Amino acid sequence: MKLSILDQAPIAQSASPQAALQESLKLAQLAENTGYSRYWIAEHHDMAGLACPAPEVMLSYIGAGTRTIRIGAGAILLPHYKPYKVAETFHLLATLFPGRIDLGIGRAPGGSAEATIALSDNFLENVRTMPQKLKELLRFLHNDFPAEHMFSKIKASPIPAESPEVWLLGTSEKSGKLAAQTGIAYAFGQFMSDKNGAEMLKGYKDLFQPKYELKQPKSILTVNAVCAETTEKAKEMASSAHLWRMQQLQGITSGVPSIDEAKDYKYNPEEREMIEAAEAKMVIGNPSEVKKQLMEIERNCGADELMIVTITHSYEDRLKSYKLIADEMGEMMK
């Protein structure tokens, strides 16, 4: 079973953004040393408690601090950017870190309406033309514009020895269909979707059409997971993320709260129902319980790889959660 990591660069309450980003490097290093297949970092804009608006910048930092693990963006939000610039940036990263770079592409805004307007003009139109932007990006990455096309005269330099591996990230049938039609790998965000992951991945595989290097469909399913020595401890750790997400919905701009604060919070019935629904989609427990749940998810969804996102107040707890999972999975991850 291949396991990988999605890092949202969470800022713990009372911690600084600098500390959060330094912890991201520690997480990538732990991933490399414990057998995870890849490490991705997400893009968010002016979102309370999240520290990374520019994965491409963080990947230079992460790449310089690691040696072998694949690293990537999960995801670059393409409606905000010109495909040529994205291709240049990831060709540069692939030149610096040969054979290690993944380029995950998303279509979400990644922030508030105000942040979206500040980032790009006419975002909704850019979302509508996302398929065209993605195809243009792929042509820049593979330098295969038709001779009559004006962009055939330029290259997204520097040209690396090995191109970045391109993934489309999504939470719907639409994203899976686009990934299949363009012949690229697909990562389904189960942790942020109510859709059935197995159905989404099957739809992608059924429609897949080879275009470039990828000859067969390739997929990831991303889940929330929290692991600790005991189930009780794991649930306590997860409670911080539950409260933090609730605070975000309420417009409270703060970092991930402590376990003690989560224990003291009095949820109303509606909030409790929301938390229970969120927890039902999570993998929470001691190492053997988490292993069992992950294996069941893998059997049911048919993904080539599972990607884990873990939000906790304590950075030490977060690192330990990932390590406990890797230790429990052992040889299965190799």
Beta strands, then each sheet from edge to edge (+ up, - down):
strand 1: 2-7
strand 2: 38-41
strand 3: 70-77
strand 4: 101-106
strand 5: 165-170
strand 6: 185-188
strand 7: 219-227
strand 8: 283-285
strand 9: 305-309
sheet 1: 8+ 7+ 6+ 5+ 4+ 3+ 2+ 1+ 9+
end
